[in-house]
């Protein structure tokens, strides 16, 4: 019952967050110079006037915002200004499976790679292996994915010629390797450092010393008593990691030519497609809020010491 109250409270708390996000995205997009009908070849004045009336662009800003929020509540993100035959909802649904596949693969790779490296470093604390692992972890944190992606293309596609430099090819695994690695490496570096610090703290705790004194094998101690409390900080970091991967996918998808939400977001921003940009931003916001809620709920179940303020 208390968990249900916590989830319900978080859902209620997400409502003002979404309203602020909608208002911020709306006014930010509206403040950009130009408009969605500013083409290289200007339209006849009468045609442009009819288009602006059809899309309610001549209404006061507060009235446009009110109408937009009302349409969102019904699940309608409005029509796209540039993709005339599609609504924003249809464009989001066509690009989301690609972005979802990319993001989920990057999260799993970051967890496996970062968790493994961090565990090895913690078990070999203050050794050359530990210092080497943490050095590469710091390098991974320092290099953003929009720099990492071209570097991977330069090494594996141009120099070594073993992986394709871009394209989707209907989701062929070879075409997904470099985008997934480019998104996962910075987060894997963070997770490795979190895992190392948390495991060292757990290994020096009293209950682990007790199990060692009882003569239990090291493997049993690690897998049965150490790993679960070690990964609690990693679980709490999954929310920010997901947000970083979602925002990073916008650039990575554009670099590798993937037909995901990132492409629509960039094209919408370049073409001043107000509804498309706002729709993608709000959809991303919903994903981040929802995933943070899942992480908080799972964290409470895994660690019974955590008592949420319900």
N, C-alpha and C positions, 0 to 999 in steps of 0.2 A: 504493500500500500504506500509506504513512504517513497519507494522508487517511482511509483506512478505519479505521486505528488511532485516529485522532483522534475520528472519529464514534463508534466503539465506546466509547471512553473517556468521551465526553460523555454517551452513553446510560447508561452505568453510573453516572456522577455524578448523573444525573437521578433515580435511584431513591431515594437518601436525601432529596433535595429533595422528591419527591412524598410520601414517608412523613411528613416533617415537616409538609407542607401538609395532609395528611389528618388528622393528629393535632391540628393547630392548629384547623382548621375544625370538627372533631368536638367538642373541648372548648369552643370558643367558642360554638357553637350550643347545646350542652348547658347552658352557664352562664346562658343567657338565662332570665328569669323566665317562669313559665307552662309550658304544654305544648300539643301539637297538638290535644288534645281539650277545650281550655278554650273552650267556645262561650258565646254570650250566654245560651242556655238549657242548663242543666247536664244531663248525661246521667244516667240511672239508674246507681247505683253498680256493679251487676252488669255492665251493658253496658260501662262504662268499664274495669272490671277485665279483661273479656275482650279488649277492644281493646288494652290495654297488654300483655297476655300474647301476643296475636297478633303485635304489632310488637316484642316482646322489650324493652319499655321498663322492665320490672321487674328485668332482669338487672343485675349490677354493671357499672359503666362500662367497666372493662377488658375484660369479656366482650363487651359491645356493640361496642366498638372492634375487637376481634379478629374477630368475625363480619362486621363491616362491611368490613374490609380484605379478608377472604377472599372476600366477594361481589364486591368491586371487581375482584379479580384474575381473576374469571370474566366480567367485563364487565357485571355487574349492579349498578346503583346503588340497587336496592331499590324498593319501592313508594312512591308519594306518599301522604302522609297526607290531603291536602286534595282532590286530584284522584283520587278513589277508583278510577276505571275505567282509570287510566293508570299505567304505571311511570315512574320518573324518566328512564330512558333514552329512552322514547317522547316525553316532554315535551321533552327536550333536542334530540332529532332533529327535532321539529316546529318548534322556535324557532330552531335553529342556522342554517338557510338564510337567514333574514331578517337575523340578526346578521352572518353571513358577507358577504352582499351589501353591507350597510351599511359594515362594516369595510374591505372591499377597496376600495370606492369612495372612502372617506375617505382611505385610505393613498395611493392613486393621485393624488387631488386634492392632498393635502398635498405629495407629491413634485414634481408638475408645478408647482404654484403656488409653493411654497417654493424649489425649484431655480431657477425662472425669475427670481423677484424677487431672490434672492441673487446670481445671476449679473449681473443688471443693476446692482445696487448695487456689486458688486466692480469691474465695468468702468468705473464712474463714481465711483471712490473720492473721498471728501471733497467731493463736489458736493452741491448742494441735493437732487438726486434720491436720492443715497445716504442723506442724512440723513432725508429724508421716508420712504423705504422702511424704514429701520431704526426710525424712530419708530412706524410702523404695526406693524412686527414686534414691538416691545416691548409695544404695546397688546394685540396678539394673544396674547402669552405671559401677560400679566397677567390677562386675562379668562378664567376657566374655562368649560368648555362648558356647565355647568348654569346659568351666567349668560348665555352667548352664545345659547343656544337660545331662551329667552324674548325676548331682544332681537330676534332674527331674526324671530320670530313677530310681535312688535309692529310691526316696520318693514314686512315684506313681506306679511304676512297681514292685519293690522288697518289699518295706515295706508295702504299702497299697494294692498292687496287683489289681488295678482297671483299669490300662491302659497297652496296650502292650509295651514292651521295644524296639521294632524295627520291621523292615519289612515294606513292602508296601501294600501287599494284594489288589492289583489293585486299590489303592487309597481309601481304606476304611477309613471313617472319624475318627474312633478310632485310627488308626495307624498314622494319621496326626497331632493329637492334640499336642503331646509332641514336635515333631520337630518345629511346628509352634510357640508354646509358647517359646521354647528355642531361636528361632531367633527373636521373637517380643519383648521380655522383655527388653533387653538393649535399643532398640530404643524407646520403650514406655516410659522408664525412661527419656531419653533425651527430648522427645516430651512433657512430663508432666512438666519438668522444663521450657522449652521454653514457653509453654502455660501459666503457672503460672506467669512468669515474664512479658510476653506481656499483659496479661489480667489486671494485677495490674497497669501497665502503662496506659492502655486504661481507666480503671475505674477512674483514677485520672486526666484524660484529661478534658479540658474545655467543650467540647461538651457533655460529659456524665454528668458533673455537671449541665449543662443547662437543659438537659432532666429530671434530678432529680428535679430541681427547678420548672419545669412545672408540676410536680406531676404525671408523668407516672409511672405505676407499674414496679417493679423491673424485673419481667419476660420479659416484653416488652422491657425494656432497654437492657437486656442481649441478647435476641435473635435477636432483630432488629438493635441494634446499636453497640453492643460490640463484638459479636462473629466474625464478618467478619474481622475487623482490627486485632483482637487477633490472628487469624490463619494465617496471612500473613507470619510471621517468620517461622511457621510450614511448610507452603508450600515451602518456599525457602530451608528448611532443608530436604525435601523429596529426593532431588538429592543425597546428602551424605548418607542419610538413606538407599536408594536403593543400593548404592555401598556397604555399610556395610553389608546389608542382602545378597547381591549376593556373596560377598567374604566369609561371614560367613556360607553360605549354603554349601560350599565345605566341611567344617569340619562336620557340622551337618548331612549332607547326609551320610557321611562315618560312623558316630557314630550310626545312626539309620538304616543303611543298605538300604537307598533309592536309586533306580536306576536312579538318576539324573545326571546332568553334573558334579557334584562334584566327583562322583565315577570314571567317566572316567578321570577326571583331575588327581586324586590321583594315579590311576592305570597307567596312562600314564607317570607320573613323576617317579614312582617306576620302570617302565620297560623301561625308556628312549625312550618313543614313542614321538619323536620330533614333528611330525606333529600334533598329537592329543593334546599335551600340548599347542602348539602355536595356534592351531585352537580354543580351549576352551578359552584361554586368549584373543584372538582377538574378539571372539564372545561376551565375557563378556564386553570388552571395547566398542564394538558397542552398547550394551544395555545401559551401563552407560551414554555414550555420548548422545544417543537418549533420554533417560529419563531426563537428565539434560536440553536438549533443550525443551522438553515438559513442564517441570516445569518453566523454564524461560518465555516461551510464555504464560502459564496460569497466572503466576504472573503478567505479564504486563496487561492482560485483567482484572484481578480482581482489581488491584490497578491502577486507571488512573493517579495517581501522578507519577508513575514510567515512566521515559522516557529513553528508551534504546538509547545508542549511535549508531544510525543507520547510 
